[in-house]
């Protein structure tokens, strides 16, 4: 955790909009929107009832939002997310629950291109 991060601790409930220029970590409950010009992490056990607008977003907890907007969004296996994701890159782990839509925000100038980094086996040629 960054020493400048805003933290909503376990068992805490914050009502209202949260704005920060530094990272935000949510381990408790946020009832309102979160706006940060840095990374936002909703930890396992954390809950957000509102929109999130961040540079990067990692969700391992629960989010019920109209809009999740970030350059990169990662939903971990324990995530439960309802809403619209607007991002250039979206990663959803096996086991995560997501209900909503995914929009390409064109943050990176076009759709992401993923390269297969696995080494392919050269095909062996056997002539009869």
C-alpha positions in Angstrom: 0.0 0.0 0.0 1.3 3.4 -0.9 1.9 5.8 2.1 -0.3 8.4 0.3 -3.2 5.9 -0.4 -6.7 6.7 0.9 -7.9 3.6 2.8 -11.4 2.7 3.8 -10.7 0.0 6.4 -12.5 -3.3 7.1 -15.8 -2.6 9.0 -15.7 1.1 8.0 -18.5 2.6 5.9 -18.0 5.9 4.0 -21.0 7.6 2.6 -20.5 10.3 -0.1 -18.2 10.8 -3.1 -14.5 10.2 -2.7 -12.0 12.2 -4.8 -8.3 11.6 -4.6 -5.1 12.3 -6.6 -3.5 9.3 -4.9 -4.3 5.5 -4.9 -7.5 4.4 -3.2 -7.9 1.0 -1.3 -11.3 -0.1 -0.2 -11.5 -2.9 2.4 -14.8 -1.7 3.9 -17.8 -0.1 2.3 -18.1 3.0 0.1 -21.6 4.2 -0.6 -20.9 6.8 -3.3 -18.7 7.4 -6.3 -14.9 7.1 -6.3 -12.8 9.4 -8.5 -9.0 9.0 -8.5 -6.3 9.9 -10.9 -4.4 6.8 -9.7 -5.1 3.2 -9.0 -8.2 1.9 -7.2 -8.3 -1.5 -5.5 -11.5 -3.0 -4.1 -10.2 -5.8 -1.9 -11.9 -9.0 -1.0 -14.5 -8.1 1.6 -14.7 -4.5 0.2 -17.9 -3.2 -1.2 -18.7 -0.2 -3.5 -22.2 1.0 -4.2 -21.4 3.7 -6.8 -19.4 4.5 -9.9 -15.6 4.2 -10.1 -13.4 6.4 -12.3 -9.6 5.6 -12.0 -6.5 5.1 -14.0 -6.4 1.4 -13.2 -9.0 -0.7 -11.3 -8.6 -4.0 -9.5 -11.7 -5.6 -8.0 -11.6 -8.6 -5.7 -14.6 -7.6 -3.7 -18.1 -6.4 -4.6 -19.1 -3.5 -6.8 -22.6 -2.4 -7.8 -22.2 0.5 -10.2 -23.6 2.2 -13.2 -20.1 2.8 -14.6 -16.6 1.5 -14.0 -14.1 3.5 -16.0 -10.4 3.0 -16.2 -7.6 2.4 -18.7 -7.2 -1.1 -17.3 -9.8 -3.1 -15.3 -9.0 -6.4 -13.6 -11.7 -8.6 -12.0 -10.2 -11.2 -9.7 -11.7 -14.6 -9.0 -13.5 -13.4 -5.9 -15.0 -10.3 -7.7 -18.8 -9.7 -7.9 -19.5 -6.8 -10.3 -22.7 -5.3 -11.7 -22.5 -2.4 -14.1 -20.9 -1.2 -17.3 -17.1 -1.4 -17.7 -15.5 1.2 -19.9 -11.8 0.4 -20.5 -9.1 -0.1 -23.0 -8.1 -3.5 -21.4 -10.3 -5.8 -19.3 -9.2 -9.0 -17.6 -11.7 -11.3 -15.9 -10.4 -14.2 -13.9 -12.1 -17.6 -13.9 -14.6 -17.6 -11.1 -15.4 -13.9 -11.1 -19.0 -12.9 -11.4 -19.8 -10.0 -13.9 -23.2 -8.9 -15.1 -23.4 -5.9 -17.4 -21.7 -4.6 -20.5 -18.1 -3.9 -21.6 -17.4 -0.9 -23.7 -14.1 -0.2 -25.5 -13.2 3.3 -24.2 -10.6 3.7 -27.0 -8.2 4.9 -24.3 -5.3 3.4 -26.1 -6.3 4.5 -29.6 -8.0 1.3 -30.7 -8.8 -2.2 -29.6 -6.1 -4.0 -27.6 -4.0 -6.5 -29.5 -3.0 -9.6 -27.5 -0.1 -11.7 -28.6 0.1 -15.3 -27.9 3.4 -15.6 -25.9 3.4 -19.4 -25.8 6.2 -20.9 -27.9 4.8 -22.9 -30.7 6.3 -26.3 -31.5 7.8 -26.4 -35.0 5.8 -28.8 -37.1 7.8 -31.9 -38.0 7.5 -32.8 -41.6 7.7 -36.5 -42.4 7.7 -37.3 -46.1 6.7 -40.8 -47.1 
